[in-house]
C-alpha cells in the first residue's frame, strides 16, 4: 500500500486556521468592552480558586499525616 497525500487536506487546514483567526479578531473587537469589564471580577474569582487548588497538596488538617506516622511507629516496634 502506498500512502496517498491529498493536497486539499493541507489547504483546508490553513483555511480553517485563517477562519479561526478572523473570527477571533472580530469576537475580540466586538466584545472587548464586555471582556475588559469583567476582568476585575475574574481576578477576584481567581484568588479563592488558587487558594483551593494551591493548598490541595499541603495535607492541611494533619490528622491523616499523624495517623500515618503513628502506624509506621507501631509497625517498627
C-alpha positions in Angstrom: 0.0 0.0 0.0 1.3 3.4 -0.9 0.5 6.5 1.2 -1.6 8.9 -0.8 -1.5 12.5 0.4 -4.3 14.7 -0.7 -3.1 18.3 -1.3 -6.6 19.6 -0.3 -6.0 18.4 3.2 -3.2 20.8 3.8 -5.1 23.7 2.1 -8.3 23.0 4.2 -6.1 23.1 7.3 -4.8 26.6 6.5 -8.3 27.7 5.6 -9.6 26.6 9.0 -6.8 28.4 10.8 -7.5 31.6 8.8 -11.2 31.3 9.7 -10.4 30.9 13.4 -8.1 33.9 13.4 -10.5 36.2 11.6 -13.4 35.0 13.8 -11.3 35.5 16.9 -10.3 39.0 15.8 -13.9 40.1 15.3 -15.1 38.4 18.5 -12.4 40.3 20.4 -13.0 43.7 18.8 -16.8 43.5 19.2 -16.8 42.1 22.8 -13.7 43.9 24.1 -15.8 46.1 26.4 -17.6 43.1 28.0 -14.4 41.1 28.4 -12.4 44.0 29.9 -15.3 45.0 32.1 -15.4 41.5 33.6 -11.6 41.3 34.1 -11.5 42.7 37.7 -14.2 40.2 38.8 -12.3 37.4 37.1 -9.2 38.4 39.1 -11.1 38.4 42.3 -12.6 35.0 41.5 -9.1 33.6 40.7 -8.0 34.3 44.3 -10.2 31.7 46.1 -9.8 29.3 43.3 -6.0 29.5 43.5 -6.2 29.1 47.3 -8.2 25.9 47.0 -6.1 24.4 44.3 -2.7 25.5 45.7 -3.3 24.2 49.2 -4.5 20.8 48.0 -1.0 19.3 48.2 -0.2 20.7 51.7 -2.2 18.0 53.6 -3.9 20.5 55.8 -5.8 19.0 58.7 -2.9 17.0 59.9 -4.9 14.0 61.2 -4.1 11.7 58.2 -0.4 12.6 58.4 -0.2 12.0 62.2 -2.2 8.7 61.8 0.2 7.5 59.1 3.2 8.3 61.2 1.7 6.6 64.2 1.0 3.5 62.1 4.6 3.4 60.9 6.0 3.7 64.5 3.7 0.9 65.7 4.9 -1.5 62.9 8.6 -0.9 63.7 8.3 -1.9 67.4 
